[in-house]
Amino acid sequence: MFDLLIAMKGEGVLFGHQDTYAYGISWNDVPGESDVKRVAGDYPALFGWELGGIEKGASANLDNVLFENIRKYAVKAFRQGGVNTFSWHPFSVIDRADSWSTEKHVVEKIIPGGIYHEAFKRDLDMLAYFFSL
């Protein structure tokens, strides 16, 4: 895949879309559906997936997309020649507030030597497990 991206350099633009197979305007988890495909006639080249919530052991991400479906959708995108991107907006290991919370100083507490470092490593293990399947 990386070689293909290098070969395409300078040839055009790759358009991307978050959760393109998962949901859209007035639909949710409909096989083959995509708002991008409806409008542009084809699926996007880049497929974005959010993994926030996986660290809590949740079955769905912060957008309510099941992790088992994200895996299925990412494989489908790859088989179609698409490029998958993954973002992870974790819930705080300190109090499980969302990633946009500004209430606490988190980084100093999760780096090596921080009081929540081991707990943060467990969260990272949950993320790594998702990619290992």
DAURMO-V810276 format. One record per pair of residues at least 6 apart in sequence whose C-alpha atoms are under 7 Angstrom apart, sorted by the first residue. I is the first residue (numbers start at 1). J is the second residue. D is the distance in whole Angstrom. If there is no record, write none. Layout:
I & J & D
I & J & D
This chain:
14 & 45 & 6
14 & 46 & 7
15 & 44 & 6
15 & 45 & 6
15 & 46 & 6
16 & 44 & 5
16 & 45 & 6
16 & 46 & 4
16 & 47 & 6
17 & 44 & 6
17 & 46 & 6
17 & 47 & 6
17 & 48 & 6
18 & 47 & 6
18 & 48 & 4
18 & 49 & 6
19 & 47 & 7
19 & 48 & 6
19 & 49 & 6
20 & 34 & 5
20 & 35 & 7
20 & 47 & 7
21 & 29 & 7
21 & 33 & 6
21 & 34 & 6
21 & 73 & 7
22 & 28 & 6
22 & 29 & 5
22 & 65 & 7
23 & 29 & 6
24 & 34 & 7
24 & 35 & 6
25 & 35 & 7
36 & 42 & 7
36 & 43 & 6
36 & 44 & 7
37 & 43 & 5
45 & 82 & 5
45 & 83 & 6
46 & 82 & 6
46 & 83 & 5
46 & 84 & 6
47 & 77 & 7
47 & 82 & 7
47 & 83 & 6
47 & 84 & 5
47 & 85 & 6
48 & 84 & 6
48 & 85 & 5
48 & 86 & 6
49 & 70 & 7
49 & 85 & 6
49 & 86 & 5
49 & 87 & 6
50 & 61 & 7
50 & 86 & 6
50 & 87 & 5
50 & 88 & 6
51 & 61 & 6
51 & 86 & 7
51 & 87 & 6
51 & 88 & 5
51 & 89 & 7
52 & 61 & 5
52 & 62 & 6
52 & 88 & 5
52 & 89 & 5
52 & 90 & 5
52 & 91 & 7
53 & 60 & 7
53 & 61 & 5
53 & 62 & 6
53 & 90 & 6
53 & 91 & 6
54 & 61 & 7
54 & 126 & 7
54 & 127 & 7
55 & 90 & 7
55 & 123 & 5
55 & 126 & 5
55 & 127 & 7
59 & 66 & 6
59 & 67 & 6
60 & 66 & 4
60 & 67 & 5
61 & 67 & 7
74 & 84 & 6
78 & 84 & 7
89 & 99 & 6
90 & 98 & 7
90 & 99 & 6
91 & 97 & 5
91 & 98 & 4
91 & 99 & 5
92 & 98 & 6
92 & 99 & 7
93 & 119 & 7
93 & 120 & 6
94 & 116 & 7
108 & 114 & 6
109 & 115 & 5
109 & 116 & 5
109 & 117 & 7
110 & 116 & 5
110 & 117 & 4
110 & 120 & 6
111 & 117 & 6
